[in-house]
């Protein structure tokens, strides 16, 4: 199927919805040109869907149809807390020249954008250039009011909230001990681990992230979440042994982000969802409420996954990040936080680490279209790509059925094609 046959059904929707004032200008100048929201309660357009089980999801056992229905209804898998939007929605403008068909190279092969959407099971795609919508596209019956899971994109959101807490003085320093804010971890392998080491996943605490292995630490954390016993996740993290000195090795760990969420909650004295609403969701002018998984009814947010939001609202969050955490002239994040959070670090032995504060720098040469770009990445194909030099943001939802390895075409090759097509 060609791009021309797929995309016209979304373009009129964009034109009728978006206002003409650029969101970047609104954020920079505090000029909202608002459209007033009639209510703050999200109405799920996909409520009749039958969803799969969370264990089948992590086992990679869902069919494509079941994956689609589950991924847009993850707030039915666990108790959630609402991330409230404000009374004012800041509209996104449409680019003067929306994207059309284009080809890009991946290895020795050429693909069209339409190929990529089909082969990688893309369920939603938003491209912003200079703060304006160059492309907005939905598949599988999704639309602008669909909320879709973020998976590990939530890690980058949690780390961003830690930056806000640092700016607010709620966290004294990234070199503070984790146990200063989570006393329950005193005496565990997290004794002597700093918040900075937590953000770079260099605590040295042993962890196995294998999603499909029922005996892995990641699945143990999922089982604790399924049990819905308040404090269970902290107890699991407290039981883990040390594998290396803090700062010496990087081990990708969703458990680490659960600890980060507990640090944040201990620092701010309120829920992560409420803090996200207060600091970003209301002030940026999101379209809709979001939701965030809890470890128990009325419990604590899962710091590394379980946030669900609309495509445009992920785009607005990315614009907030690209604007260095400034909204309407007011700084929410410390100056330079995003540059620090999104660039590679160095392990204590001097070895380079291509990871930031729960953001993934794109390891690219200065001559590459990806130079300076970084990503938030979630399993099953979710991504937020930010390219500050080219002023390009890409938000991608996917309905891949395996937690990892489900991309038929490497997403960075497609993102490079998008950036090149917008030059």
ABEGO torsion letter per residue (X at the ends): XBAAAAAAAAAAAAAAABBABBAAAAAAAGBAGBBBBABABBBBAAAABBBBBAAAAAAGABBAAAAAAAAAAAAAABBBBBBBBBABBBBBBBBABBBBBBBBBBEABBBBAAAAAAAAGBABBBBBBGGBBABBBBBGGBBAABBBBAEAAAAAAAAAAAAAAAAAGABABAABBAAAABAAABGBAABGBBAAAAAAGAAGBBBBABAABAABAAAAAAAAAAAGBBGAAAAAAAABBBABBBGABBBBBAAAAAAAAAAAAAAAGBBAAAAAAAAAAAAAGBABBBBBBBABBGBBBBAABGBBBBAAAAAAAAAAAAAGGBBGGBBABBBGAAAAAABBBBBAAGBBBBBBBGBBBBBBBAABAABGBBBBBBBGGBBBBBBAAAGBBBBBBBABABABGABABBAAAAAAAAAAAAX
